[in-house]
């Protein structure tokens, strides 16, 4: 800590703290910070707020309860504490009970998300297996060396694990690149019917489909993890949530960071997590 930082820490001792974030943080990452602000406000006697960035707007609109946990830069006082917590380590930053309380009190009280859940419940069947695949900026970008994985091999092994747990009805594909999934994954289980939500409106419909699933194969994505967290609150069993032990290059596999360590993990895949054709190198 620099001399300036030490000096400021002596002054910034107000009851309110501001949890810093960044423009590059997406909704899933920010949900961890909002959850932390919620828990610290209830349990630590603090007034904890997450710094607002415009890329949070869609989440604040869908979940109005998050507004009470947010603060704009012009509202920050000189005496407010600054915090850089990631807020993502189960057992360190929060407990499963605190996370469930945040989901029930803040996310599931949203009228808009209730409508998304109703549409998802009309689509998802009890014997469906929902697979979430993250493509987007994880591939063919500067993020690929850190986050890209061999999706095909991972899904192959995750499907085998799910089929060992019991019969599967349909396979529901949820992704930011459904055509890629159809082209590259459906051959892995030709005996199964692969479907997509043709009535999808936005990413919150995707989140709702994950939340309604009784059986899940997750991506290495915080959006995917939050879908599973909500599903747990709605009754999905932990063993039916299959997840990659790999999150990103510098995060220990199957750790408490980002994920619930009680999930059913794929710890290794044939050839290694980041060994696949066409991978961009750092």
Backbone as CSV, one residue per row, in Angstrom:
resi,resn,N_x,N_y,N_z,CA_x,CA_y,CA_z,C_x,C_y,C_z
1,UNK,0.846,-1.191,0.000,0.000,0.000,0.000,0.880,1.239,0.000
2,UNK,0.578,2.198,-0.874,1.362,3.422,-0.963,1.071,4.333,0.227
3,UNK,1.930,5.335,0.418,1.731,6.294,1.506,0.385,7.000,1.344
4,UNK,0.052,7.384,0.084,-1.217,8.069,-0.169,-2.392,7.176,0.197
5,UNK,-2.309,5.912,-0.188,-3.395,4.983,0.105,-3.555,4.792,1.612
6,UNK,-2.418,4.709,2.312,-2.481,4.565,3.764,-3.123,5.790,4.401
7,UNK,-2.735,6.967,3.905,-3.285,8.211,4.462,-4.788,8.292,4.228
8,UNK,-5.214,7.931,3.016,-6.639,7.987,2.705,-7.435,6.981,3.534
9,UNK,-6.821,5.834,3.818,-7.533,4.827,4.606,-7.819,5.313,6.022
10,UNK,-7.007,6.255,6.501,-7.238,6.810,7.833,-8.423,7.763,7.835
11,UNK,-8.705,8.349,6.675,-9.798,9.309,6.556,-11.101,8.614,6.153
12,UNK,-10.963,7.633,5.252,-12.150,6.952,4.729,-12.595,5.851,5.683
13,UNK,-13.207,6.280,6.759,-13.656,5.343,7.782,-15.151,5.490,8.056
14,UNK,-15.867,6.028,7.068,-17.304,6.174,7.224,-18.007,4.835,7.292
15,UNK,-19.284,4.865,7.640,-20.057,3.629,7.767,-20.397,3.034,6.408
16,UNK,-20.305,3.856,5.364,-20.661,3.377,4.028,-19.413,2.957,3.272
17,UNK,-19.517,1.845,2.565,-18.411,1.393,1.717,-18.899,1.273,0.279
18,UNK,-17.986,1.534,-0.657,-18.263,1.417,-2.081,-17.419,0.274,-2.632
19,UNK,-18.092,-0.750,-3.157,-17.400,-1.883,-3.761,-17.111,-1.528,-5.207
20,UNK,-15.837,-1.414,-5.531,-15.448,-0.960,-6.858,-15.619,-2.074,-7.879
21,UNK,-15.978,-1.686,-9.076,-16.083,-2.616,-10.198,-15.477,-1.925,-11.411
22,UNK,-15.667,-2.482,-12.584,-15.042,-1.923,-13.780,-15.975,-2.099,-14.961
23,UNK,-15.770,-1.302,-15.995,-16.620,-1.333,-17.168,-16.596,-2.694,-17.849
24,UNK,-15.487,-3.433,-17.694,-15.381,-4.734,-18.352,-16.108,-5.851,-17.629
25,UNK,-16.606,-5.598,-16.424,-17.309,-6.633,-15.684,-18.705,-6.820,-16.266
26,UNK,-19.083,-8.074,-16.494,-20.407,-8.340,-17.036,-21.404,-8.625,-15.918
27,UNK,-22.626,-8.970,-16.295,-23.680,-9.148,-15.309,-23.389,-10.213,-14.279
28,UNK,-22.875,-11.358,-14.714,-22.575,-12.425,-13.769,-21.535,-12.017,-12.750
29,UNK,-20.480,-11.340,-13.209,-19.448,-10.864,-12.280,-20.032,-9.862,-11.296
30,UNK,-20.834,-8.942,-11.809,-21.403,-7.920,-10.939,-22.405,-8.498,-9.950
31,UNK,-23.093,-9.582,-10.299,-24.018,-10.191,-9.348,-23.292,-10.647,-8.084
32,UNK,-22.058,-11.125,-8.239,-21.294,-11.489,-7.047,-21.061,-10.269,-6.159
33,UNK,-20.781,-9.136,-6.771,-20.535,-7.921,-6.004,-21.819,-7.394,-5.363
34,UNK,-22.917,-7.432,-6.103,-24.200,-7.024,-5.525,-24.587,-7.949,-4.367
35,UNK,-24.349,-9.244,-4.540,-24.649,-10.179,-3.465,-23.811,-9.858,-2.234
36,UNK,-22.542,-9.525,-2.451,-21.666,-9.195,-1.332,-22.149,-7.936,-0.620
37,UNK,-22.548,-6.930,-1.403,-23.068,-5.697,-0.806,-24.317,-5.993,0.022
38,UNK,-25.171,-6.836,-0.490,-26.389,-7.230,0.225,-26.042,-7.902,1.550
39,UNK,-25.121,-8.868,1.509,-24.767,-9.617,2.712,-24.060,-8.742,3.733
40,UNK,-23.155,-7.883,3.253,-22.401,-7.038,4.185,-23.303,-5.976,4.824
41,UNK,-24.294,-5.509,4.078,-25.235,-4.538,4.641,-26.080,-5.187,5.737
42,UNK,-26.511,-6.428,5.514,-27.359,-7.110,6.486,-26.575,-7.611,7.689
43,UNK,-25.381,-8.119,7.452,-24.669,-8.862,8.486,-23.527,-8.105,9.157
44,UNK,-22.993,-7.078,8.497,-21.820,-6.379,9.035,-22.155,-4.993,9.572
45,UNK,-23.408,-4.592,9.493,-23.783,-3.283,9.980,-23.287,-2.146,9.119
46,UNK,-22.921,-2.460,7.868,-22.423,-1.455,6.939,-23.533,-1.009,5.992
47,UNK,-23.288,0.075,5.295,-24.089,0.440,4.132,-23.178,0.202,2.939
48,UNK,-23.395,-0.901,2.258,-22.478,-1.331,1.211,-23.136,-1.162,-0.159
49,UNK,-22.422,-0.525,-1.079,-22.943,-0.238,-2.409,-21.921,-0.647,-3.470
50,UNK,-22.431,-1.013,-4.649,-21.583,-1.369,-5.789,-21.536,-0.187,-6.751
51,UNK,-20.343,0.158,-7.195,-20.184,1.282,-8.114,-20.893,0.989,-9.436
52,UNK,-21.661,1.953,-9.885,-22.452,1.813,-11.110,-21.618,2.065,-12.361
53,UNK,-21.850,1.224,-13.383,-21.359,1.456,-14.736,-22.520,1.221,-15.698
54,UNK,-22.536,1.924,-16.846,-23.674,1.805,-17.771,-23.949,0.390,-18.263
55,UNK,-22.932,-0.484,-18.294,-23.190,-1.836,-18.768,-24.026,-2.657,-17.780
56,UNK,-24.360,-2.070,-16.640,-25.232,-2.729,-15.673,-26.712,-2.420,-15.926
57,UNK,-27.007,-1.540,-16.854,-28.366,-1.018,-17.010,-29.409,-2.118,-17.217
58,UNK,-29.124,-3.082,-18.074,-30.109,-4.135,-18.346,-30.415,-4.936,-17.079
59,UNK,-29.392,-5.161,-16.263,-29.584,-5.914,-15.019,-30.363,-5.102,-13.999
60,UNK,-30.099,-3.815,-13.932,-30.816,-2.956,-12.999,-32.283,-2.810,-13.408
61,UNK,-32.525,-2.837,-14.708,-33.902,-2.756,-15.186,-34.656,-4.051,-14.900
62,UNK,-34.007,-5.185,-15.119,-34.675,-6.467,-14.874,-34.840,-6.740,-13.382
63,UNK,-33.851,-6.359,-12.591,-33.882,-6.622,-11.152,-33.810,-5.295,-10.393
64,UNK,-34.931,-4.604,-10.232,-34.916,-3.282,-9.598,-34.346,-3.281,-8.190
65,UNK,-34.399,-4.417,-7.501,-33.847,-4.490,-6.156,-32.354,-4.227,-6.104
66,UNK,-31.681,-4.382,-7.247,-30.239,-4.118,-7.292,-29.933,-2.629,-7.185
67,UNK,-30.901,-1.781,-7.492,-30.658,-0.334,-7.447,-30.317,0.127,-6.032
68,UNK,-30.941,-0.487,-5.040,-30.660,-0.120,-3.655,-29.239,-0.501,-3.249
69,UNK,-28.627,-1.387,-4.020,-27.273,-1.850,-3.719,-26.236,-1.182,-4.613
70,UNK,-26.633,-0.150,-5.347,-25.762,0.505,-6.326,-25.553,1.966,-5.975
71,UNK,-24.450,2.528,-6.490,-24.143,3.937,-6.261,-23.408,4.491,-7.476
72,UNK,-23.746,5.706,-7.877,-23.057,6.347,-8.989,-21.833,7.098,-8.472
73,UNK,-20.904,7.366,-9.354,-19.648,7.995,-8.940,-19.866,9.364,-8.305
74,UNK,-20.881,10.098,-8.757,-21.119,11.431,-8.199,-21.769,11.390,-6.821
75,UNK,-22.202,10.213,-6.394,-22.801,10.071,-5.070,-21.782,9.647,-4.003
76,UNK,-20.571,9.331,-4.432,-19.560,8.851,-3.496,-19.037,10.009,-2.643
77,UNK,-18.966,9.781,-1.353,-18.433,10.771,-0.426,-16.942,10.525,-0.206
78,UNK,-16.253,11.578,0.180,-14.817,11.444,0.426,-14.537,10.446,1.541
79,UNK,-15.445,10.377,2.534,-15.222,9.499,3.678,-15.676,8.060,3.441
80,UNK,-16.321,7.799,2.298,-16.751,6.427,2.020,-15.551,5.510,1.894
81,UNK,-15.640,4.349,2.485,-14.599,3.339,2.318,-14.634,2.824,0.873
82,UNK,-13.485,2.492,0.345,-13.405,1.855,-0.972,-12.991,0.410,-0.775
83,UNK,-13.670,-0.485,-1.481,-13.376,-1.909,-1.357,-13.239,-2.523,-2.745
84,UNK,-12.352,-3.465,-2.873,-12.118,-4.121,-4.169,-12.496,-5.601,-4.128
85,UNK,-13.326,-5.983,-3.179,-13.694,-7.385,-3.052,-14.236,-7.932,-4.371
86,UNK,-13.791,-9.141,-4.710,-14.384,-9.836,-5.844,-15.734,-10.399,-5.444
87,UNK,-15.820,-10.823,-4.185,-17.098,-11.315,-3.666,-17.515,-12.663,-4.195
88,UNK,-16.559,-13.445,-4.700,-16.935,-14.637,-5.452,-16.509,-15.957,-4.815
89,UNK,-15.988,-15.918,-3.603,-15.478,-17.151,-2.997,-16.454,-17.664,-1.944
90,UNK,-17.105,-18.787,-2.260,-18.018,-19.394,-1.308,-17.236,-19.864,-0.093
91,UNK,-17.767,-19.575,1.078,-17.081,-19.945,2.310,-16.123,-18.889,2.807
92,UNK,-15.818,-17.903,1.958,-14.937,-16.802,2.337,-15.714,-15.486,2.280
93,UNK,-16.259,-15.186,1.116,-17.019,-13.947,0.928,-18.491,-14.107,1.296
94,UNK,-19.000,-15.310,1.213,-20.414,-15.542,1.492,-20.634,-17.019,1.764
95,UNK,-21.780,-17.331,2.323,-22.184,-18.716,2.532,-23.287,-19.066,1.536
96,UNK,-23.528,-20.351,1.297,-24.645,-20.718,0.415,-25.976,-20.167,0.921
97,UNK,-26.127,-20.069,2.235,-27.366,-19.539,2.803,-27.523,-18.054,2.478
98,UNK,-26.429,-17.287,2.548,-26.481,-15.870,2.205,-26.806,-15.676,0.727
99,UNK,-26.226,-16.516,-0.114,-26.503,-16.431,-1.547,-27.973,-16.732,-1.822
100,UNK,-28.506,-17.768,-1.185,-29.908,-18.124,-1.381,-30.820,-16.992,-0.917
101,UNK,-30.470,-16.347,0.175,-31.285,-15.236,0.674,-31.271,-14.066,-0.313
102,UNK,-30.093,-13.771,-0.877,-29.989,-12.712,-1.887,-30.854,-13.038,-3.100
103,UNK,-30.805,-14.280,-3.568,-31.594,-14.690,-4.731,-33.079,-14.540,-4.448
104,UNK,-33.521,-14.996,-3.280,-34.944,-14.931,-2.943,-35.414,-13.494,-2.761
105,UNK,-34.597,-12.675,-2.100,-35.027,-11.321,-1.747,-34.867,-10.319,-2.888
106,UNK,-33.860,-10.516,-3.735,-33.537,-9.506,-4.743,-33.864,-9.961,-6.161
107,UNK,-33.519,-11.188,-6.515,-33.707,-11.639,-7.898,-35.106,-12.201,-8.150
108,UNK,-35.571,-13.057,-7.281,-36.855,-13.719,-7.517,-38.056,-12.834,-7.193
109,UNK,-37.815,-11.654,-6.652,-38.914,-10.705,-6.412,-39.169,-9.805,-7.615
110,UNK,-38.349,-9.923,-8.655,-38.498,-9.103,-9.856,-39.713,-9.549,-10.668
111,UNK,-40.627,-8.630,-10.933,-41.801,-8.958,-11.749,-41.385,-9.368,-13.159
112,UNK,-40.388,-8.679,-13.717,-39.927,-9.012,-15.057,-39.338,-10.403,-15.125
113,UNK,-38.539,-10.768,-14.114,-37.927,-12.095,-14.135,-38.952,-13.174,-13.821
114,UNK,-39.967,-12.846,-13.041,-41.051,-13.807,-12.822,-41.698,-14.176,-14.155
115,UNK,-41.845,-13.202,-15.041,-42.421,-13.480,-16.356,-41.483,-14.349,-17.185
116,UNK,-40.174,-14.078,-17.098,-39.192,-14.920,-17.796,-39.262,-16.349,-17.281
117,UNK,-39.395,-16.512,-15.974,-39.478,-17.847,-15.386,-40.757,-18.559,-15.825
118,UNK,-41.844,-17.832,-15.921,-43.101,-18.453,-16.370,-42.969,-18.968,-17.793
119,UNK,-42.339,-18.176,-18.661,-42.134,-18.632,-20.048,-41.213,-19.850,-20.079
120,UNK,-40.167,-19.826,-19.252,-39.221,-20.944,-19.224,-39.889,-22.210,-18.687
121,UNK,-40.705,-22.073,-17.657,-41.379,-23.232,-17.080,-42.346,-23.873,-18.064
122,UNK,-42.887,-23.065,-18.972,-43.785,-23.608,-19.996,-43.012,-24.358,-21.075
123,UNK,-41.723,-24.095,-21.170,-40.887,-24.696,-22.215,-40.071,-25.878,-21.693
124,UNK,-39.465,-25.741,-20.537,-38.546,-26.760,-20.015,-39.326,-27.882,-19.344
125,UNK,-38.993,-29.115,-19.724,-39.625,-30.295,-19.132,-38.745,-30.847,-18.005
126,UNK,-39.345,-31.620,-17.126,-38.604,-32.149,-15.980,-37.455,-33.058,-16.386
127,UNK,-37.604,-33.778,-17.519,-36.540,-34.697,-17.932,-35.596,-34.074,-18.958
128,UNK,-35.723,-32.770,-19.204,-34.802,-32.079,-20.109,-33.431,-31.932,-19.462
129,UNK,-32.410,-31.972,-20.286,-31.041,-31.626,-19.886,-30.690,-30.325,-20.581
130,UNK,-30.418,-29.299,-19.807,-30.087,-27.990,-20.373,-28.574,-27.827,-20.403
131,UNK,-28.048,-27.535,-21.595,-26.614,-27.302,-21.772,-26.400,-25.833,-22.099
132,UNK,-25.569,-25.190,-21.301,-25.203,-23.798,-21.559,-23.797,-23.752,-22.144
133,UNK,-23.660,-23.082,-23.269,-22.367,-22.953,-23.942,-22.032,-21.483,-24.095
134,UNK,-20.876,-21.102,-23.614,-20.406,-19.716,-23.768,-19.424,-19.669,-24.930
135,UNK,-19.768,-18.886,-25.936,-18.839,-18.628,-27.042,-18.444,-17.146,-26.977
136,UNK,-19.146,-16.296,-27.731,-18.956,-14.861,-27.623,-17.510,-14.421,-27.607
137,UNK,-17.189,-13.556,-26.638,-15.841,-12.977,-26.589,-14.806,-13.899,-25.962
138,UNK,-15.200,-15.139,-25.626,-14.216,-16.110,-25.139,-13.353,-16.644,-26.279
139,UNK,-13.808,-16.496,-27.518,-13.121,-17.116,-28.655,-12.843,-16.079,-29.733
140,UNK,-11.734,-16.311,-30.426,-11.292,-15.386,-31.475,-11.133,-13.968,-30.932
141,UNK,-10.627,-13.878,-29.729,-10.409,-12.579,-29.091,-9.233,-12.698,-28.126
142,UNK,-8.895,-11.589,-27.504,-7.775,-11.589,-26.547,-8.088,-12.404,-25.294
143,UNK,-9.358,-12.766,-25.087,-9.734,-13.549,-23.913,-9.557,-15.052,-24.116
144,UNK,-9.398,-15.479,-25.367,-9.368,-16.912,-25.632,-8.232,-17.642,-24.914
145,UNK,-7.001,-17.102,-24.894,-5.938,-17.839,-24.202,-6.233,-18.084,-22.723
146,UNK,-7.035,-17.242,-22.117,-7.333,-17.385,-20.696,-8.598,-18.192,-20.434
147,UNK,-9.636,-18.020,-21.276,-10.935,-18.619,-20.997,-11.350,-19.721,-21.962
148,UNK,-10.758,-19.784,-23.148,-11.187,-20.770,-24.128,-10.928,-22.192,-23.670
149,UNK,-11.907,-23.071,-23.886,-11.730,-24.482,-23.555,-12.187,-25.331,-24.743
150,UNK,-11.818,-26.599,-24.698,-12.272,-27.553,-25.711,-13.724,-27.917,-25.384
151,UNK,-14.647,-27.131,-25.897,-16.058,-27.295,-25.566,-16.573,-28.663,-25.989
152,UNK,-16.201,-29.105,-27.158,-16.732,-30.368,-27.680,-16.358,-31.526,-26.764
153,UNK,-15.093,-31.598,-26.366,-14.668,-32.706,-25.507,-15.283,-32.586,-24.115
154,UNK,-15.373,-31.370,-23.614,-16.013,-31.175,-22.301,-17.462,-31.625,-22.340
155,UNK,-18.212,-31.190,-23.345,-19.624,-31.564,-23.422,-19.772,-33.061,-23.630
156,UNK,-18.857,-33.664,-24.378,-18.906,-35.120,-24.570,-18.854,-35.832,-23.211
157,UNK,-17.912,-35.426,-22.373,-17.755,-36.084,-21.086,-18.869,-35.696,-20.114
158,UNK,-19.337,-34.462,-20.203,-20.428,-34.038,-19.336,-21.724,-34.769,-19.690
159,UNK,-21.963,-34.988,-20.982,-23.132,-35.762,-21.413,-23.071,-37.182,-20.862
160,UNK,-21.900,-37.800,-20.937,-21.744,-39.157,-20.419,-22.044,-39.205,-18.923
161,UNK,-21.592,-38.183,-18.192,-21.856,-38.132,-16.754,-23.352,-37.969,-16.482
162,UNK,-24.023,-37.112,-17.253,-25.447,-36.916,-17.052,-26.238,-38.178,-17.415
163,UNK,-25.866,-38.838,-18.508,-26.573,-40.052,-18.907,-26.381,-41.166,-17.880
164,UNK,-25.235,-41.153,-17.190,-25.011,-42.132,-16.132,-25.900,-41.868,-14.918
165,UNK,-26.331,-40.614,-14.757,-27.212,-40.270,-13.638,-28.645,-40.711,-13.885
166,UNK,-29.016,-40.867,-15.160,-30.378,-41.279,-15.471,-30.776,-40.881,-16.879
167,UNK,-31.928,-41.390,-17.356,-32.380,-41.095,-18.720,-32.595,-39.599,-18.941
168,UNK,-32.336,-39.183,-20.179,-32.531,-37.789,-20.582,-33.620,-37.736,-21.635
169,UNK,-34.528,-36.778,-21.492,-35.546,-36.579,-22.518,-34.956,-35.797,-23.669
170,UNK,-35.118,-34.483,-23.663,-34.531,-33.628,-24.687,-33.263,-32.970,-24.151
171,UNK,-32.446,-32.497,-25.077,-31.296,-31.659,-24.731,-31.621,-30.247,-25.201
172,UNK,-31.667,-29.308,-24.268,-31.969,-27.916,-24.572,-30.656,-27.140,-24.649
173,UNK,-30.412,-26.516,-25.792,-29.193,-25.736,-25.990,-29.464,-24.270,-25.660
174,UNK,-28.656,-23.722,-24.763,-28.724,-22.302,-24.400,-27.335,-21.719,-24.637
175,UNK,-27.255,-20.742,-25.541,-25.942,-20.240,-25.909,-26.049,-18.874,-26.571
176,UNK,-24.930,-18.152,-26.552,-24.844,-16.919,-27.327,-24.460,-17.203,-28.776
177,UNK,-24.325,-18.491,-29.123,-24.042,-18.885,-30.504,-24.668,-20.254,-30.746
178,UNK,-25.984,-20.278,-30.853,-26.705,-21.535,-31.033,-26.307,-22.258,-32.318
179,UNK,-26.132,-21.566,-33.463,-25.723,-22.290,-34.674,-24.425,-23.065,-34.487
180,UNK,-23.467,-22.491,-33.766,-22.212,-23.219,-33.511,-22.510,-24.496,-32.727
181,UNK,-23.369,-24.412,-31.749,-23.705,-25.572,-30.936,-24.365,-26.661,-31.777
182,UNK,-25.295,-26.254,-32.640,-25.978,-27.226,-33.501,-24.975,-27.924,-34.407
183,UNK,-24.046,-27.175,-34.960,-23.057,-27.736,-35.890,-22.034,-28.627,-35.197
184,UNK,-21.716,-28.334,-33.937,-20.578,-28.989,-33.295,-20.915,-29.939,-32.153
185,UNK,-22.148,-29.914,-31.648,-22.449,-30.708,-30.463,-23.520,-31.779,-30.665
186,UNK,-24.422,-31.594,-31.596,-25.542,-32.527,-31.716,-25.089,-33.944,-32.088
187,UNK,-23.948,-34.076,-32.747,-23.469,-35.407,-33.120,-22.987,-36.213,-31.917
188,UNK,-22.801,-35.549,-30.781,-22.288,-36.239,-29.595,-23.316,-37.201,-29.005
189,UNK,-24.595,-36.966,-29.272,-25.653,-37.849,-28.761,-26.763,-37.923,-29.798
190,UNK,-26.526,-38.603,-30.916,-27.515,-38.642,-31.999,-28.834,-39.296,-31.605
191,UNK,-28.827,-40.051,-30.508,-30.063,-40.708,-30.053,-30.989,-39.741,-29.329
192,UNK,-30.509,-38.532,-29.018,-31.295,-37.565,-28.261,-31.810,-36.447,-29.158
193,UNK,-32.909,-35.857,-28.766,-33.464,-34.707,-29.481,-32.869,-33.419,-28.909
194,UNK,-32.253,-32.623,-29.764,-31.704,-31.332,-29.371,-32.685,-30.236,-29.776
195,UNK,-32.989,-29.335,-28.848,-33.937,-28.262,-29.128,-33.382,-26.942,-28.610
196,UNK,-33.958,-25.858,-29.098,-33.629,-24.522,-28.605,-34.939,-23.799,-28.290
197,UNK,-34.843,-22.761,-27.485,-36.016,-21.972,-27.127,-36.306,-20.984,-28.250
198,UNK,-37.231,-21.340,-29.106,-37.547,-20.508,-30.264,-38.217,-19.196,-29.870
199,UNK,-38.745,-19.134,-28.658,-39.437,-17.927,-28.188,-38.545,-17.049,-27.317
200,UNK,-37.256,-17.286,-27.360,-36.304,-16.492,-26.571,-36.410,-15.017,-26.926
201,UNK,-36.436,-14.163,-25.911,-36.507,-12.720,-26.121,-35.175,-12.027,-25.821
202,UNK,-34.509,-12.477,-24.765,-33.274,-11.805,-24.345,-32.472,-12.734,-23.449
203,UNK,-31.351,-12.220,-22.912,-30.475,-13.053,-22.084,-31.151,-13.499,-20.795
204,UNK,-32.157,-12.765,-20.340,-32.840,-13.152,-19.110,-33.762,-14.345,-19.334
205,UNK,-34.235,-14.525,-20.564,-34.929,-15.765,-20.898,-33.953,-16.937,-20.843
206,UNK,-32.714,-16.720,-21.285,-31.686,-17.759,-21.166,-31.440,-18.095,-19.696
207,UNK,-31.292,-17.059,-18.873,-31.054,-17.268,-17.448,-32.208,-18.034,-16.819
208,UNK,-33.417,-17.721,-17.228,-34.596,-18.390,-16.675,-34.640,-19.861,-17.083
209,UNK,-34.253,-20.181,-18.304,-34.218,-21.585,-18.733,-33.216,-22.364,-17.886
210,UNK,-32.049,-21.778,-17.634,-31.079,-22.433,-16.753,-31.681,-22.625,-15.361
211,UNK,-32.344,-21.592,-14.860,-32.891,-21.636,-13.509,-33.977,-22.691,-13.358
212,UNK,-34.716,-22.972,-14.434,-35.820,-23.930,-14.377,-35.381,-25.371,-14.623
213,UNK,-34.145,-25.560,-15.011,-33.681,-26.899,-15.373,-33.490,-27.781,-14.139
214,UNK,-33.900,-29.027,-14.252,-33.638,-30.003,-13.201,-32.271,-30.650,-13.368
215,UNK,-31.741,-30.558,-14.609,-30.411,-31.118,-14.902,-29.676,-30.136,-15.798
216,UNK,-28.419,-29.895,-15.463,-27.653,-28.837,-16.131,-26.249,-29.289,-16.476
217,UNK,-25.768,-28.800,-17.612,-24.347,-28.808,-17.945,-23.951,-27.350,-18.114
218,UNK,-23.056,-26.881,-17.275,-22.706,-25.462,-17.239,-21.511,-25.155,-18.120
219,UNK,-21.399,-23.878,-18.488,-20.198,-23.345,-19.138,-19.273,-22.786,-18.067
220,UNK,-18.034,-22.473,-18.461,-17.114,-21.789,-17.530,-17.390,-20.291,-17.602
221,UNK,-18.532,-19.907,-17.072,-19.042,-18.549,-17.209,-19.829,-18.178,-15.962
222,UNK,-19.642,-16.956,-15.458,-20.377,-16.541,-14.265,-21.880,-16.461,-14.538
223,UNK,-22.283,-16.135,-15.757,-23.702,-16.153,-16.122,-24.263,-17.555,-15.918
224,UNK,-23.530,-18.545,-16.367,-23.938,-19.941,-16.219,-24.039,-20.321,-14.748
225,UNK,-23.062,-19.889,-13.963,-23.060,-20.220,-12.539,-24.277,-19.640,-11.830
226,UNK,-24.643,-18.400,-12.178,-25.801,-17.802,-11.528,-27.089,-18.506,-11.938
227,UNK,-27.161,-18.995,-13.164,-28.312,-19.807,-13.541,-28.440,-21.021,-12.640
228,UNK,-27.293,-21.647,-12.349,-27.298,-22.822,-11.470,-27.621,-22.443,-10.028
229,UNK,-27.100,-21.309,-9.566,-27.404,-20.874,-8.199,-28.911,-20.679,-8.016
230,UNK,-29.551,-20.047,-9.008,-31.004,-19.842,-8.919,-31.715,-21.189,-8.992
231,UNK,-31.232,-22.080,-9.863,-31.830,-23.406,-9.974,-31.772,-24.144,-8.634
232,UNK,-30.663,-24.002,-7.913,-30.552,-24.645,-6.610,-31.641,-24.147,-5.665
233,UNK,-31.864,-22.840,-5.666,-32.913,-22.272,-4.812,-34.283,-22.811,-5.205
234,UNK,-34.471,-23.059,-6.508,-35.762,-23.558,-6.999,-35.877,-25.077,-6.899
235,UNK,-34.839,-25.741,-6.377,-34.969,-27.156,-6.072,-34.094,-28.125,-6.838
236,UNK,-33.257,-27.656,-7.744,-32.378,-28.566,-8.494,-31.340,-29.174,-7.571
237,UNK,-31.138,-30.478,-7.694,-30.191,-31.186,-6.843,-28.747,-30.920,-7.282
238,UNK,-27.856,-30.815,-6.313,-26.456,-30.478,-6.597,-25.799,-31.481,-7.539
239,UNK,-26.073,-32.769,-7.369,-25.415,-33.780,-8.199,-25.853,-33.685,-9.655
240,UNK,-26.980,-33.023,-9.912,-27.474,-32.887,-11.278,-26.940,-31.644,-11.981
241,UNK,-26.043,-30.924,-11.314,-25.405,-29.753,-11.911,-23.974,-30.128,-12.257
242,UNK,-23.728,-30.383,-13.523,-22.390,-30.778,-13.991,-21.679,-29.525,-14.482
243,UNK,-20.460,-29.337,-14.018,-19.722,-28.106,-14.314,-18.279,-28.415,-14.646
244,UNK,-17.631,-27.537,-15.421,-16.203,-27.717,-15.699,-15.375,-27.279,-14.493
245,UNK,-14.409,-28.089,-14.107,-13.517,-27.687,-13.023,-12.677,-26.484,-13.443
246,UNK,-12.457,-26.335,-14.734,-11.683,-25.215,-15.269,-12.586,-23.992,-15.407
247,UNK,-12.134,-22.858,-14.834,-12.836,-21.586,-15.063,-12.013,-20.694,-15.973
248,UNK,-10.796,-20.390,-15.554,-9.873,-19.618,-16.386,-8.461,-20.001,-16.009
249,UNK,-7.513,-19.546,-16.808,-6.159,-20.047,-16.694,-5.521,-19.949,-15.331
250,UNK,-5.787,-18.873,-14.568,-5.081,-18.689,-13.308,-5.943,-18.964,-12.082
251,UNK,-7.113,-19.591,-12.268,-7.977,-19.925,-11.139,-7.883,-21.424,-10.880
252,UNK,-7.598,-21.843,-9.647,-7.498,-23.283,-9.354,-8.769,-24.018,-9.753
253,UNK,-8.622,-25.202,-10.300,-9.778,-25.955,-10.762,-10.653,-26.376,-9.593
254,UNK,-11.966,-26.330,-9.834,-12.972,-26.770,-8.859,-12.824,-26.074,-7.515
255,UNK,-12.310,-24.871,-7.510,-12.160,-24.131,-6.261,-13.481,-23.478,-5.876
256,UNK,-13.501,-22.876,-4.685,-14.690,-22.186,-4.222,-14.879,-20.854,-4.940
257,UNK,-13.894,-20.439,-5.734,-14.003,-19.165,-6.432,-14.972,-19.303,-7.601
258,UNK,-15.991,-18.467,-7.608,-17.049,-18.417,-8.615,-18.084,-19.526,-8.468
259,UNK,-17.671,-20.716,-8.070,-18.566,-21.871,-8.176,-18.963,-22.428,-6.816
260,UNK,-19.919,-23.336,-6.826,-20.276,-24.084,-5.630,-19.476,-25.386,-5.658
261,UNK,-18.579,-25.597,-4.709,-17.721,-26.788,-4.757,-18.476,-28.096,-4.593
262,UNK,-19.775,-28.017,-4.320,-20.577,-29.234,-4.176,-21.148,-29.716,-5.500
263,UNK,-20.921,-28.958,-6.582,-21.407,-29.392,-7.874,-20.704,-30.668,-8.334
264,UNK,-21.228,-31.260,-9.394,-20.685,-32.484,-9.974,-19.687,-32.087,-11.074
265,UNK,-18.414,-32.042,-10.733,-17.412,-31.473,-11.633,-16.818,-32.487,-12.606
266,UNK,-16.518,-31.993,-13.810,-15.618,-32.677,-14.732,-14.228,-32.115,-14.433
267,UNK,-13.352,-32.939,-13.902,-12.054,-32.434,-13.431,-11.007,-32.366,-14.540
268,UNK,-11.042,-33.309,-15.439,-10.094,-33.324,-16.555,-10.836,-33.778,-17.804
269,UNK,-10.365,-33.309,-18.961,-10.920,-33.813,-20.216,-9.778,-34.334,-21.080
270,UNK,-10.090,-35.261,-21.968,-9.075,-35.854,-22.834,-8.373,-34.776,-23.650
271,UNK,-7.059,-34.765,-23.600,-6.270,-33.802,-24.348,-5.982,-32.509,-23.608
272,UNK,-6.677,-32.274,-22.488,-6.459,-31.046,-21.729,-7.514,-29.991,-22.032
273,UNK,-7.775,-29.139,-21.060,-8.835,-28.149,-21.186,-8.640,-27.192,-22.362
274,UNK,-7.431,-26.775,-22.599,-7.216,-25.719,-23.597,-6.481,-26.210,-24.838
275,UNK,-6.597,-27.463,-25.109,-5.973,-28.058,-26.296,-7.074,-28.387,-27.304
276,UNK,-7.236,-27.527,-28.312,-8.256,-27.768,-29.322,-7.845,-27.063,-30.605
277,UNK,-8.349,-27.522,-31.756,-7.943,-26.952,-33.051,-8.305,-25.478,-33.161
278,UNK,-7.385,-24.682,-33.694,-7.655,-23.278,-33.972,-7.562,-22.353,-32.785
279,UNK,-7.085,-22.849,-31.661,-7.014,-22.004,-30.463,-6.024,-20.868,-30.650
280,UNK,-6.457,-19.663,-30.262,-5.551,-18.522,-30.277,-4.600,-18.592,-29.105
281,UNK,-3.335,-18.346,-29.340,-2.346,-18.338,-28.264,-2.132,-16.916,-27.780
282,UNK,-1.672,-16.815,-26.549,-1.428,-15.476,-25.983,-0.219,-14.827,-26.617
